[in-house]
Amino acid sequence: MIENNDYEVILQKMPLGYACFDIVYKRNKIVDFIFSNVNDKFYELTGLDSILGKKLTKVVPNIKKDSIKWIELFQDVVLNDESLTLDRYSESLDKHFNITGFKLDDGRLVILLRDISLRQELKNIPNENMNKLTEANRKLFMDAISDNVTGLYNKYFVYEVLKSEMERSRRSFESLSLGVVKIDGFENIMELYADDVIQKVIERIGYVINETLRKMDYPSRFYADEFVIVFPNTRAKHAMLAADRIRVNIKEYGFSDIYNDLYVTISIGIKEYDGGSVEEFIEEALDKLNVSVEQGGDMVTW
């Protein structure tokens, strides 16, 4: 269980260089990658600076002459949807790296770097152990961004995603919507049922939310009884339709198999981004949620 109370702290404490990339397509082909998030260790390992929002081909010096074919390498990870690990020397950065790459469910690319120039012992790790190391790196990252009960993204990760998507919306004029989901009458559920029943309810709601949404959306568990969903490139009216499918699916899925006569509904608020800070955006979505709650719950307000 991750105990850090801040997502950025988790990233900064990772012993690996971390970089997350948006993918640039041209005529349905991957042509470049844009830095959307990095940690301090990545800056330290690469010597790069001020790279957020910039293309990989623009910030890595002499990238086309480097023995690490960065673009081709990253293309393979995205297109094959498989984790990979390899050791390579980069002339551009003048270091030996152990590189782990994998694609997130939303399609973005994550790269983890180790400097093996100063850790020669890694060169002697057998291939089968290196594969285990790659999977351990992936698990470390996924544990850091996930809620341990539902498996959805956690509050700290989705907060950073929201900041990134808001910046993208301002830069490219793409629409962006935010949904806040609350379990109706959660206080009564906590009073009436045992902890294992409550956990199963939360797990099921998380499952239904995840199964109902698109891969490009970001569902997260924000608080005990609240979930936040980031809808990239989505108008409020379309986010509302997705939210209402979640509401209906939860009712149809039911909870009586968890406990006899257990009945659970949710309320949802949807807000489309029209400027302002992250905190203001979340507060506006909460205002919409409160309308649903005050109207008796089991509804979506947008």
Number of C-alpha atoms within 10 A of each C-alpha: 9 14 7 11 10 12 18 14 12 18 22 16 11 17 12 22 22 23 23 22 24 18 20 13 11 8 6 7 10 17 15 20 24 22 20 22 18 21 19 15 21 21 16 11 17 18 10 13 10 9 17 16 16 14 19 18 16 13 16 17 14 12 19 13 11 16 12 17 14 17 16 12 12 23 19 16 19 20 11 12 16 11 18 18 19 13 17 15 17 18 15 16 17 11 17 19 23 21 19 24 26 24 20 15 13 12 16 17 24 25 23 25 22 22 19 18 15 11 11 11 9 15 13 8 12 9 12 8 10 17 17 11 15 21 16 12 17 19 11 13 17 14 16 22 21 21 21 15 14 20 18 22 24 26 22 22 20 23 21 15 17 22 14 15 21 25 15 18 18 14 9 9 11 16 19 23 26 27 28 29 27 25 22 20 15 17 10 9 18 12 10 11 12 10 12 10 17 17 14 16 22 19 17 18 27 21 15 16 24 20 12 15 18 14 13 15 16 23 25 29 26 21 11 11 16 18 24 27 25 23 26 21 17 18 18 20 14 13 26 22 12 17 27 19 16 23 23 14 17 22 15 9 12 17 20 11 9 14 12 8 10 14 13 18 20 25 27 32 27 31 26 20 24 12 12 9 11 16 10 12 20 19 14 19 24 22 18 20 26 19 18 22 22 9 12 12 19 19 19 24 21 20
